[in-house]
Amino acid sequence: MRENISAKNVDSIPISWRETGKDGELLLFLHGLGGSRFAWEPQLKAFSDSFHCVAWDMPGYGNSQSLENLTFNSLVSSITRLLDTLEVEKAHLIGLSFGGMHALHTAILAPERVSSLVITDSSPSFGLDGTNPEIWVEQRLEQIKLGKEPKDFAEQVLRSISGPNFEGKELENAIYAFSRINPEAFEASCRCLTTHDVINELPSINSPTLVIVGELDQETPPSYSHLLAEKIPNAHFLQLEGSGHLTPSEKPNEFNSAVASFLLSLQ
């Protein structure tokens, strides 16, 4: 695991996080189903000069405590409590996949805590392609039911959902982030994810929004992100060529440049 030596781990209760920078507005990075706070290393480094950057371990992941009942409502409450802990009124929420869903629900349920949204490789609703939720969950849990832990199948899963050229230190970071997942929390997250549906609420989002998707994303294909951008008022859409489902890690320079330009446009 390659550390960004300027980053600080805060193993707090109930939520733990990793942070860089102390000046400027808060960027809160929300990892995906197969991630943890270490998934955002390229972003923590890139934005530390201008922003206070925090990447959380979502409840039950990494060093964060589990929630008794993991729902999108309880996740929003966890996010707002973290903002209270950090003593900030609002933050720019940057979410990947499942984390993008967290951000959307927060913008809908607690809009006063959101400065802007960056939604990456995500979806407005589970099952847009007709996927059966129970079958989807069982497929995701297959390795765990065989007695394996996330660290045992991290690389296999990450390679299966990323583009063909995902290698090097960013792949190492992603594997390490995945390996920190608690199996019970992973199952709870899978079941929570299948309840996601904010299509009807998207027009109510008033936060400035950037929607980014990888050209080769097959988990949440570009059509899903197009739908997000169409339904969220004044949202901007960007597709990054050659990237799969892990765009911030697969194409960190392009992703960071797009986010930086977006944030600059809000000043």
Secondary structure, DSSP 8 states (H G I E B T S, - for coil): ----TT-EEE--SS--EEEE--SSSEEEEE--TT--GGGGHHHHHHTTTTSEEEEE--TTSTTS---SS--HHHHHHHHHHHHHHTT-S-EEEEEETHHHHHHHHHHHH-GGGEEEEEEES--SBTTTT---HHHHHHHHHHHHHTT--HHHHHHHHHHHHS-TT--HHHHHHHHHHHHT--HHHHHHHHHHHTT-B-GGGGGG--S-EEEEEETT-SSS-HHHHHHHHHHSTT-EEEEETT--S-HHHHSHHHHHHHHHHHHHHT-
